[in-house]
Amino acid sequence: MHCLLLSLQQGRSTAGNGPTGAGESPGSQPPSTIPQPLLLPQGVGGCPISLDTAMRLQKLLFRNMTPLFSCEWAAAHFRFRPPHSDLAYALEAGKGGTRAILVAVQAHIISYLLFTRETECTHLERLCRVGQWEQGQALAMALAEILWAAGGGGRAVVCLITAPITMMPHEGYRANSFTERIQLFEFSEKAAAQGFISDHIHCFKGEGSHGVILFLYSLLFSRTLERVQEDLGDTAPLLNISSGNITCTEAVLSLLLTGRASPRELGGSQELESGTGDGDGEALWQRGAVGFLRWERAPVERQWAAGADPNSPPDDRYGPRLTRD
């Protein structure tokens, strides 16, 4: 099995030493606070989010704090470097709170381009000889792979934005002209979910699409809000808010990498939930395609990798490590 490791250094998720993964954004763009409505074709279906569900979603993300995504989060989407360039495989990512999500998706993209995509290119040429269509396909695969894992190998939910609707205000809920416009699309086949994402890939990579928030919502609904809450227990909310900055907790990283919103899963926990992987439970535990490497600028013995035996010395079994000094 090919594995990739993510690195979290001094509380920030990073990718690559220079051009090895998600790079620095060349410049900030003014955010679009209200995304453009998606014109759904007839017969697509989907289920609009209810007010009760929107309230539970906000509470899960922010707990009892006033929920409001920052302009940085509103502007974040999955944007690639220019196609057919040396960095055609790389997503642009700044240093803000959305970086952890972008880096996790980036690792899946790299894994797909290196080990799965059918091409005549060899070795690292598989990363740079990527056109715009291939970029979209790689992103759709990465998103579907992560959502399918969160759904226990039996379901995936994709969240898209629809035209504005009228929602009566409710005590305890803060409308943001975004969450209340969510449409949920559930799939019981991985290929169908990936195809749907591919057909609507502009909803995740287009400017003003709120693509990163949409994917985060899709991730939570694929796992189900109830199971995410069970994973968290009485711990802090999924997002940290400090001095106006919103960052992902390790629970979000765990959900991205293992399909469960529990930091203990990053250490390779083999506890099983009831079920057989058909969507009602969890599939048999196995090491994920993307691992997690914690780096604390401390003695080597304090570093650990997802799925590894903490009593075993490190080796090269885990493949490339996406780290940065």
N, C-alpha and C positions, 0 to 999 in steps of 0.2 A: 504494500500500500504506500502510495506517495503521500507525504505529509508536509504541511507548511506550518511554521510557527509564527505567531504574532508576538510582538513585544510591547510591553507597557513599561515605560521608563519614567520614573519620578512622577507617576500619576498621569502621564500623557501617553496615549497610544500612538505609535509611530510606524512608519513603513519605509524600510530601505535606508541605505547609506547613500544619499544622492538618489539617482534614478533607478531604484530597485522596486518601487511599489507606488503607493499613492504619494504624489509629490506636493510641493508647495503651490498654492494658487498664485498665478502671476499678478493678480490684482483683485481687489474686492469689487463686487458689482452691487449696485443699489438693489435692495431686496424688493420683491413683489409681495406685498402683504396679503393680497387676495388672489389666489390662483385662478387661472382661466378655467371656465367650466368645460368638462369633457362631454362631447356630444356622442352619446352611446348609440350604436346601431340598434335597430329593432331586433328583438329576440335575444339580446344579450342577458337580460334578466338582472339579477342582483337584488340585494335587500338594503334599504336605507337604514342608517343607524338610528336607533331610538334615543329619546332624551335620557332615559334611564341608563342605557348603555354608554352614552357620551359622558354622563356624570361619573360612572364607575371607571371609565377609561382615564378621565382626568385625575381622579383620586389615586389610581394606581401609579400614574406617572409622577404626580406632584404631592401626594398625600394631602395634608391639610393646608398647604401653602397656596397662595393665589396662583392659579395656573395660567401661564401665558408664555408661549414660545417667543424667544428673542428674534430680532431681525436676522441674525446670523442663521438661526435654525430655519426661518421662513425662506431664506434665500438658498439654502443648501439643496443640491441635487447631484445626480451622478453624471458628472461631466468628464469625458475622456480628453486626453491630450490629442493633438492633431493626428488623424489616421495616416498610416504608412510612414510615420516618423519613428525614430528610435524609441520613443516613449509612447507609442500608440496603444500599448496595453494599460497605461497608467491612468488612474483617476486623479483629478485635481482635488487636493484637500488642503485646507488651511490648518491653523493650530487650534481651532475652537472645539466646542463640545461635540460636534458631529463627526469629528475625526475618527473616533473609535468605530462607528458604524461603517464609514467609508473604507477603513483599513480592513475590516473583516470581510466586506464584500470584495475588496481588491484581492485579498488572498485567494478567494474562490475563483476569481477571474484568472489569476496567474496559474492556478492549478489546472483549470480547464484548458487554457491555451497551451500549457506545457505538455500535459499528459493525455488530454482527451480529444481535442479538436483534430479532425482529419485534415491533414495538410502535407504537402511535400517538403515543407520547410523542416529543418532539423535544429535541435538544440535551441539556443537563444534566439535564432531567427524566427522561431514560432511566436515570439513576443512582439517583435517590431514590424513584421510584415502582416499588419492587421488593418483592414479597411473599415470604413464607417459601418457597413452592414455587419461585419464580424464583431465589431465592438458592441453593437446592440445585442447580437446573439449571445455573446459572452456574458453581458450584464444580465440578460433574461435568465440564462442558465444559473448564474450565481444567486440571484434573488430567489428563484424557484427552489434551488437546492437548500438554502437556508430556511425558507418557509416550510418546506416539506419535512425537514428535520424537526422544526418546532411543532409541527402537527403530528409528531409521533410516527411518521412514515405512513400515514393514512389520510391526511387532509392538508389542504393549504387554503388560506383565505387571502385574497388580494383586495386592497382598499383603493378605490379611485374617487375622484372628485366629480360631482355632478353639478348641475345648474343650481343657483341659489334657491333655497326654500324658506318658508316662514315657520319659525319654531317659537312657541310661546316661552317666554322667560320662566325660569324656575329657580327658586331659592337654592343657593349652593352651586349653581352652574353658571360659568362665565362664557358666554358665546364669543366665538372668535372668527366668525364668518368662514370657518374652515372645517372644524371637526363635525359640525352639525350637517355638513354637506357630503359626508362620507357615504359611499355605496359599497356594500360588502359582497364579494363574489367568492363563493366556496367551491372547491374542486376536490374530488375524491381520487383523481389520477394525476400523478406528477407531470406527465407529458402535457395534459390539458392545461394545467396551471402555467407551465413554462410557455406554451403556445399563446395563452391569453396575455401573459406579461409581454411577450415578444410583440404581439399585435398592438399593444398599448405602451410600448417602451418609452415613447415620448412623454408619458405621464410621470416618468421617474427621472428622465435625463434632460427634459426641457427646462429652460430658464423660466422661473416663475411657477414651476409645477409643484413646489414643496415636496420634491421627490423623496428626500431622506425621511421626512416626517411620515409620508404615506407608507414607506417601507417599514418604519418602526411600528406604525399602527397595524400593518399587515402581519408583522411578526407576532404581536401580542394577540391578535385575533386567531392566528393559526394555532398558537399554543392554547388559546382560550383565556379569557380574563380570570376565570376561576382557578385554573391551574397555575397561572402566573402568580396569583395571590397565595396559593398553597406553597409554591416554590419560595416565595419571599418570606412567608410567615409574618412575624411582627417586626421585620427589619425595616430599614428606611425605604423611601420610595425609589422608583427606578431611575429617576433623574436627580442629580444634585444641583442645588441653586446656591451660589455664593457670589456676592457682590455683583449680581446681575448676570453672572455667567452660568450657563446650564450645561452640565457635563453628564456623561453616562456613568452609572455605577458598574461594579463588577458583575452585578446581576444581569445587566444588559449584555455585557460581553459574553457571559455564560450562555445566555439565550441565543446569541448570534452564533456561538461556536459549538454548543452542545445540544441546543434545543430545549434547555431548561434554564429558568431564571434563578439559578442557585449557584453562588460562587464556589461552593464545595465541589460542583461538577468539574470545575477547571482543574481540580486535583485528580480527576480520574475516578470519581465515585462510581461503584458498580451496583448501587442500590437500584432495584427495579420497581416500577409501578405496576399495578394490576393491569392486565390486558396482554395482547399478543402482537401489538404493532399494527393493528387494523384501524387505528384512529381512536379506539376506545381506551387504549393504554399505550405503553411505550414499547418500542422494539427492543430486542436484546441489546444491552449496552455494548458498545464497541468504540474504539478510538476514532475520533472524527478526522476528516480529511485536513482540517486546519486546527492546529494546536495553539497554545498560549504560553508565552515565555515571560515570566516576571523578572524585571531587572531593577534592582534597588541600589546599585552602586555600593553593594555590601559584599562581604566574603562570599566566595563561590557557593558554599554550602547553603546559602539562603536563596539561591536561584532554583526554580523548579519549572518543569514543563508539564503541560496537560497530558494526562494519560501515562505519565512516567512514574516508576517506583521511586519515591523520595530517598530510599535507602540504596539505590543503585547509582553508580557513577554516570555522568553524562556521556553520551556517545553520539554518533552521527546518524542514528536511525530515523531521526525526525526531519531530515532533509534541511532545506534552506531556512535560515532564521531571519525574519524581517526585523532587523534591529537598526538602531541609529545612535551614534554617539552624541 
